[in-house]
Amino acid sequence: MLANFARGEVVVVALGTAIVSYLSVYLRADTVTLVSNLFTECTSQDADGLCSRDDRSGNIWSLFVTSMIRVVLTSVACGLAVPAGMFMPSMGAGASIGRAIGMIVQTLYENHPQWRLFGACKPDVPCITPGVYALVGAASMLASTTRMTVTVVVIMFELTGALIYVLPIMLAVTVSKWVADGFGKAGYFEGIIRFNGYPFLGMEQEYVLQGTGDETMVKASEMRVVLAQGETLGRLHDLLQHESFSGFPIVKSTRTMALVGYISRSDLGMVVGRALSSSMHTSDSPCCFTKPSTIEVTHEQMVDFRPWVDLTPMTIHYSMDINAVAEIFRQLGVRYVLVTHHGILLGIITKKDILRAVNMQSRNNFGKPTLMNVLACGSGRSWVP
C-alpha cells in the first residue's frame, strides 16, 4: 500500500530519521564523518567527546544504541523508492559496535593490566587501540551484509593503507560471513532481487528440482503467437495494445503450430509503429515474417519483419530434465526457451517459471512458504520473458 505513496513515504521516513538522529550526537553526524571519527585514535582534538575518560561508560552505551538504531533506520531506508547505499551505513553500524568493544577492552586493560590476556602488552606503550576495533567491526558488518570477502578486505586496506591490519580483518570477515550464512545464504543484494520478484538465478546457488520441461512450461494454448504469413499491420497493432507479453513465437499456422522463429515485443512494436506512420502502408497491409512461398501482387506493399526475426531461438525437448533447463538459464543467460517436439511448439519456459518451481519445492520441503518466497511469487504467473 505504501508503494502507491512513494513520495509521502520518503518524506515521513526522512522526518522520522531526522527526529531520531537529533537525539544522539553520533547519529546526528553524517555517516562518512562518523566512520572517520570512529577510525581515528584519540588525540588532543577530541571528536564529539568520544575520547572523554570521565564519560566513557556513557559513550559505550551511546555507541551500542547508535548501532542498533542505525541498523533499523538502514533497513527501512533500503526499501524506499529512492537510491540508497548500503556500504557506508553498514560500516557505520559495525564501526560503532567495534569502537564500543575496543573502549571496553581498553578500560579492562587500564584497570587490570596484570591479566594474562594482556601479557603481550609492553609497559608505557599504548596497547589497546579502539580505532582498530572499529575498523574490524566495520569490515565484519559489511561482509555479513553483502556476503563479500575479498572485496571487503581490499576496501579496508585501501582505507588504512597498513598491511598490519589485513590479517585481523581477514579473520573477522571470514567469521562474520560464516555466522551470516547460518541465517541464510543470500546477502543484501540477493534479498532485494528476491523481494522485488526479479527473475534472477544465482551462479553460486545449487538448484535441485524434480520434473521435466513439459511440467513447468506454459502451454501453447495459453500463449499468443504470430503467423508467419497472413498477419496485417492492424492485427499486430491490436495485439500489442491488448497483450503485455515481451515476445511472440512465430508459427506457420495455429493448426499445426510448426515453429518458425521468435520476435521480441520491442522489435515488433518498432516496425509496426514505423510502418503505420509511413504513407506507404495502412492497417490492412500484409506482413511477412518468413520468405513468401509465392509472390503475390497486392495493392498494399508488404511489410518485411524478417530482419528482426530470430529464426534459431533456444529450444528444448519437452522431456528434458528441469535441472538441465535451469542450467541453461544459469550458464547461457537466456531469458526464455521454447519447448518443442519435432518442430512443433508445445510451450515456453522463462526464468520466472524456474524460480516458481524453486519456490514451490521450498514450500514442500519446509512445510510452509517463507516471506521471501511469497514476495517473489507475488507478481503472479506470467510467461513474459
C-alpha positions as CSV (number, residue, x, y, z in Angstrom):
1,M,0.0,0.0,0.0
2,L,2.9,2.4,0.8
3,A,4.2,1.8,-2.7
4,N,1.3,3.9,-4.0
5,F,2.5,6.9,-2.0
6,A,6.3,6.7,-2.6
7,R,6.9,10.5,-2.1
8,G,5.0,10.7,1.1
9,E,6.7,7.6,2.4
10,V,10.1,9.1,1.7
11,V,9.1,12.4,3.5
12,V,7.7,10.6,6.5
13,V,10.8,8.3,6.9
14,A,13.2,11.3,6.4
15,L,11.3,13.3,9.0
16,G,11.3,10.4,11.5
17,T,15.0,9.8,10.8
18,A,15.9,13.4,11.4
19,I,14.0,13.5,14.7
20,V,15.5,10.2,16.0
21,S,19.0,11.1,14.8
22,Y,19.0,14.5,16.5
23,L,18.8,12.8,19.9
24,S,22.3,11.3,19.6
25,V,25.5,13.1,18.8
26,Y,26.7,10.0,16.9
27,L,23.6,9.8,14.8
28,R,23.5,13.5,14.1
29,A,26.7,13.4,12.1
30,D,26.7,12.1,8.5
31,T,27.9,8.5,8.1
32,V,31.2,9.4,6.4
33,T,32.1,11.8,9.3
34,L,31.1,9.2,11.9
35,V,33.1,6.4,10.4
36,S,36.1,8.7,10.1
37,N,35.9,9.7,13.7
38,L,35.5,6.1,14.9
39,F,38.5,5.0,12.9
40,T,40.7,7.8,14.3
41,E,42.6,7.4,17.5
42,C,42.3,9.8,20.4
43,T,44.2,13.0,20.1
44,S,44.2,16.4,21.7
45,Q,41.3,17.3,19.3
46,D,38.5,15.1,20.7
47,A,35.7,14.4,18.3
48,D,32.2,14.6,19.9
49,G,33.6,13.7,23.3
50,L,34.5,10.2,22.0
51,C,37.7,10.1,24.0
52,S,36.4,11.5,27.2
53,R,37.6,9.4,30.1
54,D,35.0,10.9,32.5
55,D,32.0,9.6,30.5
56,R,33.5,6.6,28.8
57,S,30.7,4.3,30.0
58,G,28.1,6.7,28.6
59,N,29.9,6.8,25.3
60,I,30.0,3.0,25.2
61,W,26.2,2.7,25.7
62,S,25.6,5.5,23.2
63,L,27.7,3.7,20.6
64,F,25.7,0.5,21.1
65,V,22.4,2.3,20.9
66,T,23.6,4.2,17.8
67,S,24.5,0.9,16.0
68,M,21.1,-0.6,16.8
69,I,19.2,2.5,15.7
70,R,21.3,2.8,12.5
71,V,20.6,-0.8,11.6
72,V,16.9,-0.2,11.9
73,L,16.9,3.0,10.0
74,T,19.1,1.5,7.3
75,S,16.7,-1.4,6.9
76,V,13.8,1.0,6.5
77,A,15.6,3.3,4.1
78,C,16.7,0.5,1.8
79,G,13.1,-0.2,0.9
80,L,12.3,3.3,-0.1
81,A,11.7,4.5,-3.7
82,V,15.0,6.5,-3.7
83,P,18.6,5.4,-4.4
84,A,20.1,4.3,-1.1
85,G,23.6,2.9,-0.4
86,M,24.4,0.0,1.9
87,F,28.1,0.2,2.2
88,M,28.6,3.3,4.4
89,P,25.5,2.6,6.7
90,S,26.8,-0.9,7.3
91,M,30.2,0.3,8.0
92,G,28.8,3.0,10.4
93,A,26.9,0.4,12.4
94,G,29.8,-2.0,12.5
95,A,32.3,0.7,13.4
96,S,30.1,1.8,16.3
97,I,30.0,-1.7,17.8
98,G,33.7,-2.2,17.2
99,R,34.7,1.1,18.8
100,A,32.5,0.4,21.8
101,I,34.1,-3.1,22.3
102,G,37.5,-1.5,21.9
103,M,36.7,1.0,24.6
104,I,35.6,-1.8,26.9
105,V,38.8,-3.7,26.3
106,Q,40.8,-0.5,26.9
107,T,39.1,0.0,30.2
108,L,39.8,-3.5,31.3
109,Y,43.5,-3.1,30.4
110,E,43.8,0.1,32.4
111,N,42.1,-1.4,35.4
112,H,43.7,-4.9,35.2
113,P,47.0,-4.7,33.3
114,Q,48.2,-7.8,35.1
115,W,45.7,-10.1,33.5
116,R,47.1,-12.9,31.3
117,L,45.0,-11.6,28.4
118,F,47.3,-8.5,28.3
119,G,50.5,-10.4,28.8
120,A,51.9,-9.3,25.4
121,C,51.4,-5.6,26.1
122,K,54.5,-3.6,26.9
123,P,54.5,-1.1,29.8
124,D,54.3,2.6,29.0
125,V,53.3,1.8,25.4
126,P,49.6,2.1,24.2
127,C,48.4,-1.5,23.8
128,I,44.7,-1.2,23.0
129,T,43.7,1.0,20.1
130,P,39.9,1.3,19.8
131,G,40.2,2.6,16.3
132,V,41.4,-0.8,15.1
133,Y,38.4,-2.4,16.7
134,A,36.2,0.0,14.9
135,L,37.9,-0.9,11.6
136,V,37.4,-4.6,12.2
137,G,33.8,-4.1,13.3
138,A,33.0,-2.1,10.1
139,A,34.6,-4.9,7.9
140,S,32.6,-7.6,9.7
141,M,29.3,-5.8,9.4
142,L,29.9,-5.1,5.7
143,A,30.9,-8.7,5.0
144,S,27.9,-10.1,6.8
145,T,25.5,-7.7,5.0
146,T,26.8,-8.2,1.4
147,R,28.4,-11.7,1.8
148,M,31.6,-10.3,0.2
149,T,35.0,-11.3,1.5
150,V,38.0,-10.3,-0.7
151,T,36.4,-7.1,-1.8
152,V,35.8,-6.0,1.8
153,V,39.4,-6.7,2.7
154,V,40.6,-4.7,-0.2
155,I,38.3,-1.8,0.7
156,M,39.6,-1.7,4.2
157,F,43.2,-2.0,3.1
158,E,42.6,1.0,0.8
159,L,41.2,3.0,3.7
160,T,44.0,2.3,6.1
161,G,47.0,1.6,3.8
162,A,48.5,-0.6,6.5
163,L,49.3,-4.3,5.9
164,I,49.4,-4.9,9.7
165,Y,45.6,-4.8,9.8
166,V,45.0,-7.1,6.9
167,L,45.2,-10.4,8.9
168,P,42.7,-9.4,11.7
169,I,40.3,-8.0,9.0
170,M,40.5,-11.2,7.0
171,L,39.7,-13.3,10.1
172,A,36.9,-11.1,11.1
173,V,35.4,-11.0,7.6
174,T,35.6,-14.8,7.3
175,V,33.9,-15.5,10.7
176,S,31.2,-12.9,10.1
177,K,30.3,-14.4,6.8
178,W,30.2,-17.9,8.3
179,V,27.8,-16.6,11.0
180,A,25.7,-14.7,8.5
181,D,25.5,-17.8,6.2
182,G,23.9,-19.7,9.1
183,F,20.9,-17.4,8.8
184,G,20.7,-17.6,5.0
185,K,23.0,-17.7,2.0
186,A,21.5,-14.7,0.3
187,G,23.1,-11.3,1.1
188,Y,21.6,-7.9,0.9
189,F,21.6,-7.6,-2.9
190,E,20.2,-11.1,-3.5
191,G,17.5,-10.3,-0.9
192,I,16.5,-7.1,-2.7
193,I,16.3,-9.1,-6.0
194,R,14.0,-11.7,-4.4
195,F,12.0,-9.1,-2.6
196,N,11.1,-7.4,-5.8
197,G,10.5,-10.6,-7.7
198,Y,13.2,-10.2,-10.3
199,P,13.9,-13.3,-12.4
200,F,17.4,-14.0,-11.2
201,L,19.2,-17.3,-10.9
202,G,22.4,-17.1,-8.8
203,M,25.5,-18.8,-10.1
204,E,26.6,-19.9,-6.6
205,Q,23.3,-21.4,-5.5
206,E,22.5,-25.0,-6.5
207,Y,19.0,-25.9,-7.6
208,V,17.8,-29.4,-7.3
209,L,14.4,-29.7,-8.9
210,Q,12.0,-32.6,-9.8
211,G,10.2,-32.9,-13.1
212,T,10.6,-32.3,-16.8
213,G,10.2,-29.3,-19.1
214,D,6.6,-30.1,-20.0
215,E,5.6,-30.0,-16.3
216,T,7.0,-26.5,-15.9
217,M,6.2,-24.8,-19.2
218,V,3.3,-22.5,-20.1
219,K,1.4,-24.4,-22.7
220,A,1.0,-23.2,-26.2
221,S,-2.8,-22.9,-25.8
222,E,-2.2,-20.2,-23.2
223,M,0.2,-18.2,-25.4
224,R,-0.3,-15.7,-28.2
225,V,1.5,-16.5,-31.4
226,V,2.1,-14.7,-34.6
227,L,1.5,-16.3,-38.0
228,A,4.4,-16.3,-40.4
229,Q,2.1,-15.4,-43.3
230,G,-1.3,-13.8,-43.2
231,E,-0.9,-11.1,-40.5
232,T,-1.8,-7.5,-41.1
233,L,-0.5,-4.3,-39.5
234,G,-3.8,-3.7,-37.9
235,R,-4.0,-7.1,-36.2
236,L,-0.4,-6.8,-35.0
237,H,-1.1,-3.3,-33.6
238,D,-4.2,-4.6,-31.7
239,L,-2.0,-7.5,-30.4
240,L,0.5,-5.0,-29.0
241,Q,-2.3,-2.9,-27.5
242,H,-4.1,-5.8,-25.7
243,E,-1.2,-8.1,-24.7
244,S,1.7,-7.4,-22.4
245,F,4.0,-10.2,-23.4
246,S,7.6,-9.4,-24.1
247,G,7.8,-11.5,-27.2
248,F,5.8,-13.7,-29.5
249,P,6.7,-17.1,-31.1
250,I,6.1,-17.3,-34.9
251,V,4.3,-20.3,-36.3
252,K,3.2,-21.4,-39.7
253,S,-0.4,-21.9,-38.6
254,T,-2.4,-22.2,-35.5
255,R,-3.5,-25.7,-36.6
256,T,0.0,-27.2,-37.0
257,M,1.9,-24.9,-34.6
258,A,5.0,-25.6,-36.6
259,L,7.7,-23.3,-35.1
260,V,9.3,-20.7,-37.4
261,G,11.0,-18.3,-35.1
262,Y,10.6,-15.7,-32.4
263,I,10.3,-11.9,-32.3
264,S,10.6,-9.6,-29.3
265,R,7.9,-7.1,-28.4
266,S,10.2,-4.1,-28.8
267,D,11.2,-5.1,-32.3
268,L,7.7,-5.8,-33.3
269,G,6.4,-2.5,-31.9
270,M,9.2,-0.6,-33.6
271,V,8.4,-2.0,-37.1
272,V,4.7,-1.7,-36.7
273,G,4.9,1.9,-35.5
274,R,7.3,2.9,-38.3
275,A,5.1,1.2,-40.9
276,L,1.8,2.8,-39.7
277,S,3.5,6.3,-39.7
278,S,4.5,5.8,-43.3
279,S,2.2,6.8,-46.1
280,M,3.1,3.6,-48.0
281,H,1.2,1.3,-45.6
282,T,-2.2,1.0,-44.0
283,S,-3.7,-1.2,-41.3
284,D,-4.6,-3.7,-44.0
285,S,-1.0,-4.0,-45.3
286,P,0.1,-7.7,-45.2
287,C,3.1,-8.6,-43.0
288,C,5.9,-11.1,-43.8
289,F,7.9,-12.9,-41.2
290,T,9.5,-15.5,-43.5
291,K,10.3,-15.7,-47.2
292,P,7.0,-16.0,-49.1
293,S,6.5,-19.3,-50.9
294,T,4.7,-17.5,-53.7
295,I,4.9,-13.9,-55.0
296,E,1.5,-12.2,-54.9
297,V,0.8,-8.9,-56.3
298,T,-1.3,-6.7,-54.0
299,H,-2.3,-3.2,-53.8
300,E,-0.7,-2.8,-50.5
301,Q,3.1,-3.1,-50.1
302,M,4.1,-5.9,-47.8
303,V,5.9,-5.1,-44.5
304,D,9.0,-7.2,-44.1
305,F,9.7,-8.3,-40.5
306,R,12.4,-10.8,-41.5
307,P,15.4,-8.8,-40.4
308,W,14.1,-8.7,-36.8
309,V,13.0,-12.4,-36.5
310,D,15.1,-14.8,-34.6
311,L,15.0,-17.9,-36.8
312,T,17.0,-20.0,-34.3
313,P,15.5,-19.4,-30.9
314,M,16.7,-21.6,-28.0
315,T,14.5,-24.7,-28.0
316,I,14.5,-27.8,-25.8
317,H,12.7,-31.2,-26.0
318,Y,9.6,-31.5,-23.8
319,S,11.1,-34.4,-21.9
320,M,14.3,-32.6,-20.8
321,D,15.0,-32.7,-17.1
322,I,14.1,-29.4,-15.4
323,N,17.5,-29.3,-13.7
324,A,19.2,-29.2,-17.1
325,V,16.8,-26.4,-18.2
326,A,17.8,-24.4,-15.1
327,E,21.4,-24.9,-16.0
328,I,20.7,-23.5,-19.5
329,F,19.3,-20.3,-17.9
330,R,22.2,-20.0,-15.5
331,Q,25.1,-20.7,-17.8
332,L,23.8,-19.2,-21.1
333,G,21.9,-16.2,-19.6
334,V,18.9,-16.7,-21.8
335,R,15.5,-15.2,-20.9
336,Y,13.3,-17.9,-22.3
337,V,13.4,-21.3,-24.0
338,L,10.8,-22.7,-26.3
339,V,9.5,-26.3,-25.7
340,T,9.1,-28.3,-28.9
341,H,8.6,-31.8,-30.2
342,H,9.7,-32.5,-33.8
343,G,9.5,-28.8,-34.6
344,I,6.0,-28.4,-33.1
345,L,5.6,-25.6,-30.5
346,L,4.4,-27.0,-27.2
347,G,5.1,-24.2,-24.8
348,I,7.6,-21.8,-23.3
349,I,9.7,-21.7,-20.1
350,T,11.1,-18.5,-18.6
351,K,13.3,-17.7,-15.6
352,K,10.1,-16.8,-13.7
353,D,8.8,-20.3,-14.2
354,I,12.1,-21.8,-13.0
355,L,12.1,-19.6,-9.9
356,R,8.4,-20.5,-9.3
357,A,9.4,-24.2,-9.4
358,V,12.2,-23.5,-6.9
359,N,9.8,-21.7,-4.6
360,M,7.1,-24.4,-4.8
361,Q,9.7,-27.0,-3.9
362,S,10.8,-24.9,-1.0
363,R,7.3,-24.9,0.3
364,N,7.0,-28.7,0.0
365,N,10.4,-29.2,1.7
366,F,9.8,-26.9,4.7
367,G,6.1,-27.2,5.1
368,K,5.2,-23.6,4.6
369,P,6.3,-20.7,2.4
370,T,8.9,-18.2,3.6
371,L,8.3,-14.5,3.4
372,M,10.8,-14.1,0.6
373,N,9.2,-16.9,-1.4
374,V,5.8,-15.4,-1.1
375,L,7.0,-12.0,-2.2
376,A,9.0,-13.5,-5.1
377,C,5.8,-15.2,-6.3
378,G,3.6,-12.3,-5.7
379,S,3.6,-11.0,-9.2
380,G,1.6,-13.9,-10.4
381,R,2.2,-16.4,-13.2
382,S,3.3,-14.9,-16.5
383,W,5.3,-16.3,-19.4
384,V,6.7,-12.9,-20.2
385,P,10.5,-13.2,-20.7
